[in-house]
């Protein structure tokens, strides 16, 4: 899961990762880790590349799609 990967990094490593991905530390730390936003395909590709193979496309899609499914379920139950 992406949140575990992110938690395993030091703050300096998180900042470096964010720069390699092409976004800010704050965006990843506040929006992506808590699934408030979903990254674009371009950003997913950059995340896989910046992680040096630790993250995979499948693991990221699974992580972020679970957020979409939870939102869909909560909307349909209203």
N, C-alpha and C positions, 0 to 999 in steps of 0.2 A: 504494500500500500504506500501511496505517496506520502501520507502524513508521517509514517514511520521513517521513511527515507529522510524527509526534511528534519525530523527531530534528531536524527543521528548525526547531523552536520553541526559543526561549530558555527557561531555567528559569522565568522570570517568566510567560512566555506559556503554558507548560505548566500552571502553577498556576492561571492564569486560565481556561484551557480546562477543567481538571478541575472548577473551581468552577461553570462554566457547565453542565457535564454533570451535576453533582450528585453527584460522587464525589471521592475523594481523589487527590492526585497520586501517592501510593504505589501505590494500587490500579491505576491506569493504567500506571504505570511498571514495576511488577513482575508484575502479573497479565495485563493485556491485551496489552501490547507483545510479551510472550513467549508469548502464546496459552495461558497456563495456565488461564484462565477465558474464558468467552464472555459478552459483554454481553447484557442483555435487549433486547427490541425497543424498549422505552422509552428505554434508554440509547443504543441505536443512533440513534434519532431525535434525541436530545439531542446526540450527537456530530456528526451532520450539521449540525444547526443551529449549534452552537458553532464549527464550522470555517468558517462563512460560505460554504458551498458548495464548499469545497476537497475535502471528503470527500463521497462519495455513498453511498446505501444499498447499491448494487451493489458498490462497492469494499470496503465494510466486510464485507458478507456473504461476498464472495469471500475476503477476508483471513482471517476467522475460520472459514469453512467448510473452508479448506485444513487447518486444525488438526484439525478433526473427522475429515476424511478420512484424515489421517496416523495418527491414533489408531486408527481403525477398521482400517486396513491392518495396523498393527503388532499389533493384537489378533488379527486373523484369521490371521496368519502364525505364531502360537505354537502 
